[in-house]
């Protein structure tokens, strides 16, 4: 999201309009996404589930268990930038 916020500023300096000329998306759904102008479309991650899975996998590895990759769902948060 912070990088996308910088892209918004660069596009504005270049005379481009978001989203009319260029769509911009971020990642993380941080406070920067809402504060941006226009507000950023972004991807939200399930931080509580990520944390829980990290602990579960770590404890399993410490116990000598084999672990598999975990893929968790994300959510597209549509706002004004795309």
DSSP file (Angstrom, degrees, kcal/mol; ACC not computed):
  #  RESIDUE AA STRUCTURE BP1 BP2  ACC     N-H-->O    O-->H-N    N-H-->O    O-->H-N    TCO  KAPPA ALPHA  PHI   PSI    X-CA   Y-CA   Z-CA
    1    1 A X     >        0   0    0      0, 0.0     4,-2.3     0, 0.0     5,-0.2   0.000 360.0 360.0 360.0 -39.5    0.0    0.0    0.0
    2    2 A X  H  >  +     0   0    0     25,-0.2     4,-1.7     2,-0.2     5,-0.1   0.909 360.0  47.1 -64.5 -39.9    2.8    2.4    0.8
    3    3 A X  H  > S+     0   0    0      1,-0.2     4,-1.9     2,-0.2    -1,-0.2   0.911 111.4  51.1 -66.7 -40.5    4.4    1.8   -2.6
    4    4 A X  H  > S+     0   0    0      1,-0.2     4,-2.2     2,-0.2    -2,-0.2   0.855 105.8  56.0 -64.7 -34.0    1.0    2.2   -4.3
    5    5 A X  H  X S+     0   0    0     -4,-2.3     4,-1.7     1,-0.2    -1,-0.2   0.896 107.2  49.6 -63.8 -39.3    0.6    5.5   -2.5
    6    6 A X  H  X S+     0   0    0     -4,-1.7     4,-2.3     2,-0.2    -2,-0.2   0.866 107.8  54.1 -65.0 -36.3    3.9    6.6   -4.0
    7    7 A X  H  X S+     0   0    0     -4,-1.9     4,-2.8     2,-0.2     5,-0.2   0.904 105.0  54.1 -63.5 -41.6    2.7    5.5   -7.4
    8    8 A X  H  X S+     0   0    0     -4,-2.2     4,-2.2     1,-0.2    -1,-0.2   0.920 109.7  47.4 -58.2 -43.6   -0.4    7.7   -6.9
    9    9 A X  H  X S+     0   0    0     -4,-1.7     4,-2.2     2,-0.2    -2,-0.2   0.914 112.6  48.7 -64.7 -42.7    1.8   10.7   -6.2
   10   10 A X  H  X S+     0   0    0     -4,-2.3     4,-1.6     1,-0.2    -2,-0.2   0.899 111.4  49.7 -65.3 -40.6    4.0   10.0   -9.2
   11   11 A X  H  <>S+     0   0    0     -4,-2.8     5,-2.8     2,-0.2     4,-0.3   0.895 109.4  51.7 -64.9 -39.4    1.0    9.6  -11.5
   12   12 A X  H ><5S+     0   0    0     -4,-2.2     3,-1.4    -5,-0.2    -2,-0.2   0.926 109.0  50.1 -62.9 -43.8   -0.5   12.9  -10.2
   13   13 A X  H 3<5S+     0   0    0     -4,-2.2    -1,-0.2     1,-0.3    -2,-0.2   0.832 109.2  53.2 -62.1 -31.3    2.8   14.7  -11.0
   14   14 A X  T 3<5S-     0   0    0     -4,-1.6    -1,-0.3    -5,-0.2    -2,-0.2   0.458 119.8-111.2 -83.7  -1.1    2.8   13.2  -14.5
   15   15 A X  T < 5S+     0   0    0     -3,-1.4     2,-0.3    -4,-0.3    -3,-0.2   0.664  70.5 140.7  81.8  15.6   -0.7   14.5  -15.1
   16   16 A X      < -     0   0    0     -5,-2.8     2,-0.4    -6,-0.2    -1,-0.3  -0.692  44.9-135.3 -93.4 146.6   -2.4   11.1  -15.1
   17   17 A X     >> -     0   0    0     -2,-0.3     4,-2.8     2,-0.1     5,-1.7  -0.838  21.6-116.6-103.9 137.1   -5.8   10.5  -13.5
   18   18 A X  T  45S-     0   0    0     -2,-0.4     5,-0.1     1,-0.2    64,-0.1  -0.968  92.5  -1.1-113.6 125.9   -6.5    7.5  -11.2
   19   19 A X  T  45S+     0   0    0     -2,-0.5    -1,-0.2     3,-0.4    62,-0.1  -0.967 127.6  63.1 -97.3   6.1   -8.6    5.5  -12.0
   20   20 A X  T  45S+     0   0    0      1,-0.2    -2,-0.2     2,-0.1     3,-0.1   0.902 124.4  15.3 -60.2 -43.4   -9.6    7.2  -15.3
   21   21 A X  T  <5S+     0   0    0     -4,-2.8     2,-0.4     1,-0.3    -3,-0.2   0.821 138.3  16.7 -97.3 -39.1   -6.2    6.8  -17.0
   22   22 A X      < -     0   0    0     -5,-1.7    -3,-0.4    59,-0.0     2,-0.4  -0.999  65.5-141.6-140.9 131.7   -4.5    4.3  -14.7
   23   23 A X        -     0   0    0     -2,-0.4     2,-0.4    -5,-0.1    59,-0.2  -0.765  21.0-164.3 -89.9 140.2   -5.8    1.8  -12.2
   24   24 A X        -     0   0    0     57,-2.4    17,-0.8    -2,-0.4     2,-0.3  -0.988   6.9-175.7-128.7 134.8   -3.7    1.4   -9.0
   25   25 A X  B     -a   41   0A   0     -2,-0.4    17,-0.2    15,-0.1     2,-0.2  -0.953   4.2-163.3-129.0 150.5   -3.9   -1.4   -6.5
   26   26 A X        -     0   0    0     15,-2.7    17,-0.5    -2,-0.3     2,-0.3  -0.482  13.6-126.8-116.8-170.7   -2.1   -2.1   -3.2
   27   27 A X  S    S+     0   0    0     15,-0.2   -25,-0.2    -2,-0.2    17,-0.1  -0.978  78.4  31.4-146.4 129.6   -1.5   -5.0   -0.9
   28   28 A X  S    S-     0   0    0     15,-2.9    17,-0.3    -2,-0.3    16,-0.1   0.028  86.2-117.5 117.5 -19.3   -2.1   -5.3    2.9
   29   29 A X        +     0   0    0     15,-0.1    -1,-0.1    14,-0.1    15,-0.1   0.936  54.6 172.0  51.1  50.6   -5.1   -3.0    3.4
   30   30 A X    >>  -     0   0    0     -3,-0.1     3,-1.6     1,-0.1     4,-0.8  -0.299  52.6 -95.9 -80.0 169.1   -3.0   -0.8    5.7
   31   31 A X  H 3> S+     0   0    0      1,-0.3     4,-2.0     2,-0.2     3,-0.4   0.796 123.7  67.7 -56.1 -27.1   -4.2    2.6    7.0
   32   32 A X  H 3> S+     0   0    0      1,-0.2     4,-1.5     2,-0.2    -1,-0.3   0.820  91.4  61.3 -61.9 -30.6   -2.3    4.1    4.1
   33   33 A X  H <4 S+     0   0    0     -3,-1.6     7,-2.5     1,-0.2    -1,-0.2   0.890 109.6  39.2 -65.0 -39.4   -4.9    2.6    1.7
   34   34 A X  H  < S+     0   0    0     -4,-0.8    -1,-0.2    -3,-0.4    -2,-0.2   0.841 115.6  52.3 -78.3 -34.0   -7.7    4.5    3.2
   35   35 A X  H  < S+     0   0    0     -4,-2.0    -2,-0.2     4,-0.1    -1,-0.2   0.706  89.7 100.7 -75.7 -20.3   -5.7    7.7    3.7
   36   36 A X  S  < S-     0   0    0     -4,-1.5     2,-0.5    -5,-0.2   -31,-0.0  -0.193  81.6-104.7 -64.7 157.3   -4.6    7.7    0.0
   37   37 A X  S    S+     0   0    0      1,-0.3     2,-0.2   -32,-0.1    -2,-0.1  -0.932 115.3  24.6-128.7 109.2   -6.3   10.0   -2.5
   38   38 A X  S    S-     0   0    0     -2,-0.5    -1,-0.3    -5,-0.1   -30,-0.1   0.566 115.4-108.1 -74.0 161.5   -8.1    8.3   -4.1
   39   39 A X        -     0   0    0     -2,-0.2    42,-1.5     1,-0.1     2,-0.3  -0.304  42.2-110.3 -57.6 138.3   -8.5    5.6   -1.6
   40   40 A X        -     0   0    0     -7,-2.5     2,-0.4    -8,-0.2   -15,-0.1  -0.519  10.7-134.8 -80.9 133.7   -6.6    2.5   -2.7
   41   41 A X  B     +a   25   0A   0    -17,-0.8   -15,-2.7    -2,-0.3     2,-0.3  -0.693  47.4 164.8 -71.0 137.5   -8.1   -0.8   -3.9
   42   42 A X  E     -B   77   0B   0     35,-2.1    35,-3.3    -2,-0.4     2,-0.5  -0.908  41.8-103.1-152.3 172.9   -6.1   -3.4   -2.1
   43   43 A X  E     -B   76   0B   0    -17,-0.5   -15,-2.9    -2,-0.3     2,-0.4  -0.931  30.7-149.6-107.3 128.2   -5.7   -7.0   -1.0
   44   44 A X  E     -B   75   0B   0     31,-3.3    31,-2.2    -2,-0.5     2,-0.3  -0.837   8.0-153.0 -99.5 133.5   -6.5   -7.8    2.7
   45   45 A X  E     -B   74   0B   0     -2,-0.4     2,-1.8   -17,-0.3     3,-0.2  -0.795  23.8-117.3-102.9 147.7   -4.7  -10.6    4.4
   46   46 A X    >>  +     0   0    0     27,-0.6     4,-2.5    -2,-0.3     3,-0.5  -0.563  37.3 177.8 -83.3  79.6   -6.2  -12.6    7.3
   47   47 A X  H 3> S+     0   0    0     -2,-1.8     4,-2.5     1,-0.3     5,-0.2   0.827  75.1  54.7 -56.6 -37.1   -3.5  -11.7    9.8
   48   48 A X  H 3> S+     0   0    0      1,-0.2     4,-2.1     2,-0.2    -1,-0.3   0.917 112.8  42.5 -64.7 -41.5   -5.1  -13.6   12.7
   49   49 A X  H <> S+     0   0    0     -3,-0.5     4,-2.5     2,-0.2    -2,-0.2   0.865 112.1  54.5 -71.6 -35.7   -5.1  -16.8   10.7
   50   50 A X  H  X S+     0   0    0     -4,-2.5     4,-2.4     2,-0.2    -2,-0.2   0.942 110.6  46.5 -61.2 -46.6   -1.6  -16.2    9.4
   51   51 A X  H  X S+     0   0    0     -4,-2.5     4,-2.1     1,-0.2    -2,-0.2   0.926 112.8  48.9 -62.0 -46.1   -0.3  -15.8   12.9
   52   52 A X  H  X S+     0   0    0     -4,-2.1     4,-2.4     1,-0.2    -1,-0.2   0.909 112.7  47.7 -62.0 -42.8   -2.2  -18.9   14.2
   53   53 A X  H  X S+     0   0    0     -4,-2.5     4,-2.8     2,-0.2     5,-0.2   0.876 108.7  54.8 -67.1 -37.2   -0.9  -21.0   11.2
   54   54 A X  H  X S+     0   0    0     -4,-2.4     4,-2.4    -5,-0.2    -1,-0.2   0.927 111.3  44.8 -61.5 -43.9    2.7  -19.8   11.8
   55   55 A X  H  X S+     0   0    0     -4,-2.1     4,-2.7     2,-0.2     5,-0.2   0.925 113.6  50.2 -65.4 -44.6    2.6  -20.9   15.4
   56   56 A X  H  X S+     0   0    0     -4,-2.4     4,-2.1     1,-0.2    -2,-0.2   0.926 113.5  44.7 -60.1 -45.9    1.0  -24.2   14.5
   57   57 A X  H  X S+     0   0    0     -4,-2.8     4,-2.5     2,-0.2    -1,-0.2   0.905 112.9  51.4 -66.5 -42.1    3.6  -24.9   11.8
   58   58 A X  H  X S+     0   0    0     -4,-2.4     4,-2.5    -5,-0.2    -2,-0.2   0.938 111.5  46.7 -60.8 -47.5    6.5  -23.8   14.0
   59   59 A X  H  X S+     0   0    0     -4,-2.7     4,-1.8     1,-0.2    -1,-0.2   0.880 111.8  51.8 -63.3 -37.9    5.4  -26.1   16.9
   60   60 A X  H  <>S+     0   0    0     -4,-2.1     5,-2.6    -5,-0.2    -1,-0.2   0.915 110.8  47.7 -64.2 -42.4    4.9  -29.0   14.5
   61   61 A X  H ><5S+     0   0    0     -4,-2.5     3,-1.4     1,-0.2    -2,-0.2   0.898 109.2  52.9 -66.7 -39.9    8.4  -28.5   13.1
   62   62 A X  H 3<5S+     0   0    0     -4,-2.5    -1,-0.2     1,-0.3    -2,-0.2   0.871 107.5  53.1 -61.1 -36.0    9.9  -28.3   16.6
   63   63 A X  T 3<5S-     0   0    0     -4,-1.8    -1,-0.3    -5,-0.2    -2,-0.2   0.468 122.2-109.6 -78.3  -1.7    8.1  -31.6   17.4
   64   64 A X  T < 5 +     0   0    0     -3,-1.4    -3,-0.2     1,-0.3     2,-0.2   0.567  69.9 144.5  85.8   8.8    9.7  -33.2   14.3
   65   65 A X      < -     0   0    0     -5,-2.6    -1,-0.3    -6,-0.2     2,-0.3  -0.496  54.2-113.4 -79.6 149.5    6.5  -33.4   12.3
   66   66 A X        -     0   0    0     -2,-0.2     2,-0.3     1,-0.0    -1,-0.1  -0.610  35.6-158.5 -75.7 142.2    6.5  -32.9    8.6
   67   67 A X        -     0   0    0     -2,-0.3     2,-0.3    -6,-0.0     3,-0.0  -0.911   4.7-147.6-124.1 153.1    4.6  -29.7    7.6
   68   68 A X        -     0   0    0     -2,-0.3     2,-0.0     1,-0.1   -11,-0.0  -0.762  34.2 -87.2-112.8 161.2    3.0  -28.7    4.3
   69   69 A X        -     0   0    0     -2,-0.3     2,-0.5     1,-0.0    -1,-0.1  -0.363  40.5-144.8 -63.8 146.4    2.5  -25.3    2.8
   70   70 A X        -     0   0    0     -3,-0.0     2,-0.6    -2,-0.0    -1,-0.0  -0.969   9.5-163.6-118.9 129.3   -0.6  -23.5    3.9
   71   71 A X        -     0   0    0     -2,-0.5     2,-0.3     0, 0.0    -2,-0.0  -0.959  10.0-167.4-114.0 121.7   -2.5  -21.2    1.6
   72   72 A X        -     0   0    0     -2,-0.6     2,-0.1     1,-0.1    -2,-0.0  -0.791  25.7-103.8-108.0 150.9   -5.0  -18.8    3.2
   73   73 A X        -     0   0    0     -2,-0.3   -27,-0.6   -28,-0.1     2,-0.3  -0.384  31.2-159.0 -72.8 149.0   -7.7  -16.8    1.5
   74   74 A X  E     -B   45   0B   0    -29,-0.1     2,-0.4    -2,-0.1   -29,-0.2  -0.732   9.7-133.1-116.6 171.8   -7.3  -13.1    0.8
   75   75 A X  E     -B   44   0B   0    -31,-2.2   -31,-3.3    -2,-0.3     2,-0.5  -0.992   8.3-133.9-133.0 131.5   -9.9  -10.5    0.1
   76   76 A X  E     -B   43   0B   0     -2,-0.4     2,-0.7   -33,-0.2   -33,-0.2  -0.727  18.2-159.8 -81.5 124.4  -10.1   -7.8   -2.6
   77   77 A X  E     -B   42   0B   0    -35,-3.3   -35,-2.1    -2,-0.5     2,-0.4  -0.903  11.5-150.1-107.9 104.6  -11.1   -4.5   -1.0
   78   78 A X        +     0   0    0     -2,-0.7     2,-0.2   -37,-0.2   -37,-0.1  -0.611  29.1 153.4 -81.9 127.3  -12.5   -2.3   -3.8
   79   79 A X    >   -     0   0    0     -2,-0.4     3,-0.9   -40,-0.1   -38,-0.2  -0.574  58.8 -69.1-133.2-160.3  -12.0    1.4   -3.4
   80   80 A X  T 3  S+     0   0    0      1,-0.2   -40,-0.2    -2,-0.2    -2,-0.1   0.577 110.9  74.6 -78.0 -11.0  -11.7    4.4   -5.7
   81   81 A X  T 3         0   0    0    -42,-1.5   -57,-2.4     1,-0.2   -62,-0.3   0.535 360.0 360.0 -85.5  -3.9   -8.3    3.7   -7.3
   82   82 A X    <         0   0    0     -3,-0.9    -1,-0.2   -59,-0.2    -2,-0.2   0.361 360.0 360.0-141.4 360.0   -9.3    0.9   -9.6
